[in-house]
Amino acid sequence: MALRGFSMSMQRQLLKQLLKNTQTGSIASVHTLDKIGNREIVGYGWNGTACYADRTDYPMPAIRFREPNNEIKALREKEKQDWKKLSPEEIKALYRASFCQTFAEIQAPTGEWKQHLGIGLIFVSMAIWIAVLMNLFVYDDLPVTFDDEHKKAQLKRMLDLEVNPVTGLASKWDYENKKWK
């Protein structure tokens, strides 16, 4: 297959790049390897990419937490033998090479709720101040219909008109004795 518009050397370079990408996966996988460095890919991961995340719902990340150094490589070789020969410190070092946090550390409270509560209370106090200032400077005085005489007059008119006589206000008024039931 001839690629028109490309020189022979350019065609060879493209062919080499295509072969390289088919051998290593895809361009996305090469980019992922650039991001993770020398860390070992040990699984699929929670979203199918080679990334590390401490999660309790998906406890096995796709890559190890730390890049291998001489000490970790020696422990991995020792790990292939009998585990009873490993000291507790070596087991912890192996664990910390693969994971950043334990389950207890992941689930430990962070105190972040205090920040959320503080921000929420700041907004509530601002809303109260705005409401108070609007009542002082924006809104006019209440209309005269909010006086006690006007309220009593309106109640009397509602009773005279027998508003909602089945379950409402008029159902609780005794019209013969002129008092509440």
C-alpha angles and dihedrals in degrees: 000000000000121000107216117220094025126101120237093255090049090051090052091051091050091048091050090050092049092050091047091051093048090051096049098036116254140329089266091057091050089051090050091053089054089055100047098043115201096339114131120249106226104167151357098277131219094284101025096259130106099257136126124235131157103229131159093205092054106026099176113074120201096242137033119261098235134038112248117260129180094275093050092045090053091049091049090053090048089047090062089064127061112324091212088071091060117095120227089251091055091049090051091048090052090049093049090050089059102033135034098206138021121234090258091054092047093050096042114115114259100198090238089132089072091061092048092048091048093051091046092051091049090055092046091051091048090051091051092050091049091050092049093047092047090052090051101043111015109039124065124228118287116275119259091252088078092067118108094246092054092046091052091047092051091048090051091050091050091051091047091052090046093230112199097352097182105057106350138075097307092054089064095052122087104218095190097053096030095230140098118280 
